[in-house]
Amino acid sequence: MKKIAYFFIAALTCLTALSGCAASVGGDKENKVVFYTPFPDATALKLAETFHEKTGIAVEPVLDGTTKILARLRIEKRSPKCDVWFGGSGMIPFMAAAKEDLLASYVPKEHRDIPYKRGNLVMRDRLWRWLPLDVVSLGYCYNPKILAYEDIPKTWAELADPKWKGQIEMWDPAESGTSMLFLEAALWRSRRLDGDESEGWKYLQGVYKNLCRYTREGKPAFSVARGETRIGLHFENQYLEFLDQQAGSDQLKDISQNIAWYLPPESAVLIDGIALIKNCPHPENGQKFIDFCLSREGQRIINHYFFSLDPELGAPEGMKNMTLEDIFARAMPIDIDWMADNYDRARKKWQNEIEAEAEQ
């Protein structure tokens, strides 16, 4: 496998409440690898198909939201069903999983030079329990035909303005790593500015009051493109996947004119992770799959929707007007250890206080 020069910076038993299963690739019940991921379906399945073609190893994908995947890994800790987990809306969930001893150390032979940090950017776990796969940045979608660029909220703080009441959509943080990162990023901005997170919770109360709804199916971008809501929280990869999914759709004519993506200053920009599950059933095949995802061939597949860590691959096709330098210029400094330590606490407080108070 060609070495990557890193930039500076169903399958399984389907538990209906926990997972969405995709068709297996290959039929060997013994020589296989099982992965969990919230990645776009097309990317996950392309990785599975190409890996199977190269190695002959069967692949069983389980596609689901990050929060649900982490919950499942916790349930399965004593008897893991999964070999590899990749994609988590950044590395924060992987850090939480590492602290809970859910992940195994793995140092890929072809990528031993991955540093712990590049500048202020943490690239991997100190003990190699998770590795860098791609770069993700959390922004939002809007419809230029309905909301002109001059009128969009240019900062995250503006999303709490009552003028956006009923005009914001996102996934439920109980299921979504995207929404969890939004919550924690808001709290961290508050801690940086005020020394505590009290203003962050006031801000999140304001945003919750402005929500139209939680997205249950599809993506918030669908409602935005149809003009039902004004703002939909999204990573760039989710936006790019949406464009592909709706190309030629009878429901959304000229989709590229109906949707745009914006990244405000002080946004959450993170390395996304890939990890081998501790005591997994097929560790050797899991390691081979990780090697493949980090290879040039695997990174080319990932680069369709994601910013790759390989600088030679450049921006995804639909993001040619933006570079990694542009994204990192809008990134805020983040204490990832604090975010990992407070991942579950933030989710529970949102559920037990913000949601509960709004319903009273």
N, C-alpha and C positions, 0 to 999 in steps of 0.2 A: 504494500500500500504506500502511496506517495505521501510523504510527510508534509503536514500543513505548517506554513509559517504564520504563527499567530499574530494578529494585529495588537497593537499596544493596548490598547485599552483591555362462529365463535365457538366460538372457540372454547374458551374456558367455561367452567360452570358459571352460568350467568346468574348472579344475584340481582334480581330485577330492581331492587331498590338502590343498588350500588353501581351497576355497570351497564354500558352499552357495548355489545359485542359485534365485531366484524367477522366476515368469513375467514376461515383459516386459509393460509397459503401453503400448499403442500399437505400431504396426508400422513406423514410418518408420526405416529403417536409417541415414539421414543426419542427420535432424533429431531428435536424441535426447540424453539425458544418462544417464550411467552412474554409479551410486553404490554404495559399499561401506558397510556398517553392521552393527553388532552389535545394533541396536535391536530391540525386540519386532517380530515379523513383522507384526502387525496395524497397528502405528503406521507402520512403514516403507512398507507397501503402501498404506495410506490416504494418506500423503503423496504417493506416486507417482501414485496414481489422481487425486487432487484437482489436483495440479500439471498432469497431462496434460489434464484437463478444462478447466483455465483457460487453458493456453497452446498446446495441440495438440502439444507436444513429447513424443515417446515417452520412456519411462523404462525402463532396464534395471537392476534391483536385484540386488546380490550380498549375501546375508545370511550373516555369519560372525562368529566370535569376534574380539575386538580384537587379540590377539596374532597370530592368523593373518592378519588384514588388514594389520597393520604389516609382517609378513614378506612378504606379497604385493606391497605397495607398494615394498619394497626390491628385490625381484626384477624388478619392472617399471619401475624408475627410468629406464632408457634409452629405454623405449618404453611409456609409461603407457597403460593400458586404461581407467582410472577417471577420472571428472571431479570427483566430490565424495565426501568421506569424512565421515560424521557419526556421533557416538557413540563413546566410547572408554573408558567407565567413568571419566570425568573427563578433564581436559585433559593429563595426564602423557604418554600416548602421542603426542599431538599435538605436545607440546614436543620429544619425542625425534625425531619426524619432521621438525620444523622445523629442528632442529640438523643433520639429515642432508640438508637441502636438497630435501626431497620435496614441500614445500608452496609454493603461490604466494601472494603478497600480494593481498588483495582488500578494498577499503573500500566497503561497501554505501552507496549514495547516501542511502537512507532511515535509515541507522543510523550516521552519521558521529560521533554524539555518544557512542558507546560508550566509556567511559573505560578506561584501562589497568587501574586498580584502583578498587574501592569499599571503603574501609577497608583491611582486610588481605586482601581477596579479589581475586585477579588475575582480570580479566574477559576478557582477550584477549591475543594475542601483540603485542609492541611494534610489530612490522612488519606486523600484520594478516594473518599467515599462518594463524591459526586464530581463530575468533570464538565467542562464547558462545551456546549453544543451549538449555541447561536446567541444572538443579542436580541432582546425584546424591549420595546418602549411603549408605555401606556399613554395614549392620547384619546381622541374621540372623533366620531364621524358626524358630519352634518350634510344637509342637502343644499347645494349652492343655488338651486332654482327657487328655494323657499327662504333661505337664510343666507344673505350675501356675506362674503368674507368680512366686510367692514363691520358687520353687526354681530359676528359670532363672539362668544366670550373668549377673550384672549388670555385669561389667566384661570387657574383652577378655582381661585376664590370666588369668581363670578358665578360659578354654578350654584352657589347658595342663594343668589339673588332671587327674591320672590317672583320676578318677571319671568323666570323659567319654570314656574309652577306647572306641573303636568307635562313638561316638555323634555324630560330626561329619562332615558331607559338604560338599564344595565341588568346583568345576570344577578341572581341571588348569591350573596357571599357564602351561604351555606353549601353551595355547589361549585362556585366559580373562583379559581385563583385570580382571574382578571379583577373581579370585584374586590377580592381580599387585598390585592395590592393597592387598589384605589383607597381602601379604608386605611391601611397602614401608612401609605404615603402621606395622606392627609394628617394623620397623627404625628408623623415624623416632622412634617413642615412646621406644625405647631410647636413641637419641642425645640426645634432649631430657633424659632423666632421668639418664643415666650418662655422657654425653659420648662414647660410642662405641656400636657396634651389637652387641657381643658378647652381651649379655644378650638382645638381640632374636633372635639366632640360636638361643640356648638355648630361648627361648620357642617359636620356630617348630619346633624339634625336638620339643618337647612336644606341640604341636598336631598335627604330622604323625603322631605315635604314636597320637593319639586319632582319626585319620580312619577312618571306616568304609570309604570308597572315594572315588575321583574320579567325578564324574558324567559319564557318556558321552552320555546322551540325556536330553532334557527338562531339568528343573531339580531341584536338591537339594530344593526345597520338596515335590516329589512324594513322595519317600521320607519326609519329615517328616510330611506329612499322612496317610500310610498307617501311621505309627507304626514305620517301619523304622529311622529315625535320630531323634535328638533335636534336633540343631542343623543348619541349612543356611544357609551364607553367601549373602547376597543384598542387592542394592540394592532400594530400595523399589519401583522400577518393575518389577523382575523378580517381586517378590511380587504386585504388583497385576495383572500380566499372567497370572500363574498362577491367581489367583482367577477371572479372566475365562475362561480356557481350560477350567477344570474346573467351571464353573457348570453344574449339571444333569447332571454326569457320573455314570454308573452305578457307576463305580469308587470315587468319593469323594462319598458322600452328605453333605449339609450341610457343604460344603467350608469355608464361612466360620467354622464352629465348630471346624474341625480345624487351622487355621493362623493364626498371628499373627506380627507383625514387631516386632522390638525394636531400638532404636538405643542402644548403650551410650554413656556419656560418653567423651570423647577419641576420637571416631570420625572417619574420613576423610570430609569433605564437600567437594565440588569442583564447579566449573563444568565442564560437559561441552561438547565442542567440535564445530565443523563447519568444514571447510576445502576449499579448491579445490586440486586436485592440480597440481603444477608440470608444465608442458608437456602438459597433458591434451588429449585429442582434441577436446573440445567446450567450450572455455572460456566462451563467451558463454552457452550453455545452463546450464553449471555455475553461473555467477554468478546467473542467473535462478532456479535452484533454491534457492540459498542465500538469495536475497532472499525467496522464498516461505516458506522454513522460519522465517525471522526475523519474518515478517509476523504480524499478529493471527490470520489464518486458519490459518497453519501452526502457530503456537503453541497454538491451541485443540486441534488434533489431537495435538500432543505432550503437552499437559496432561492427556490421558486417563490416562497412566501416570506422567508426570513433573511435578515442580515447575517451572513455567514461570518465566522471568525477567520476565514481565509481571505486576506485582502485582495487576492487575485480574482476573486469571484465578483466583487463589487456589490452594488445594490440589487435587490430583487427587481424584476422587469417592470413591475408597476410602480416602483419608487425611484425612477431614474432622476427625479428632480431633488432627491435627498441623499445624502451620504452618511456614513457613520460619524464623520466629523460634525455634520449638522445635528445629528441626534445627540451626540455627547455634549454639544454646546448648550443644549436645553436640559441636560440632566442635572438633577440636584444631588448633592452629597448625601449618602445614605449610610446609616449605621446598620448594616445587615444583621449583625448579631442581635441588636435590640429588636429588629423586625422579626427575626426567627423566634426569639424568646417570647414575643408577645402576639404571635400569629393566632393562637387559639383564644387567648384572652380578648383580643380585639373582635374576633368573630362572635364570641359569646356575648360580649357587652352590646354589640350592634343588635343581636337578636333579642337579648333580654331587656335592653333599655330603649334603644332608638326605635326599633320596630314596635315594642310593647307600648311605649308612651304614645306613639303616633296613633295606635289603634284605640286608645282610651278616649 
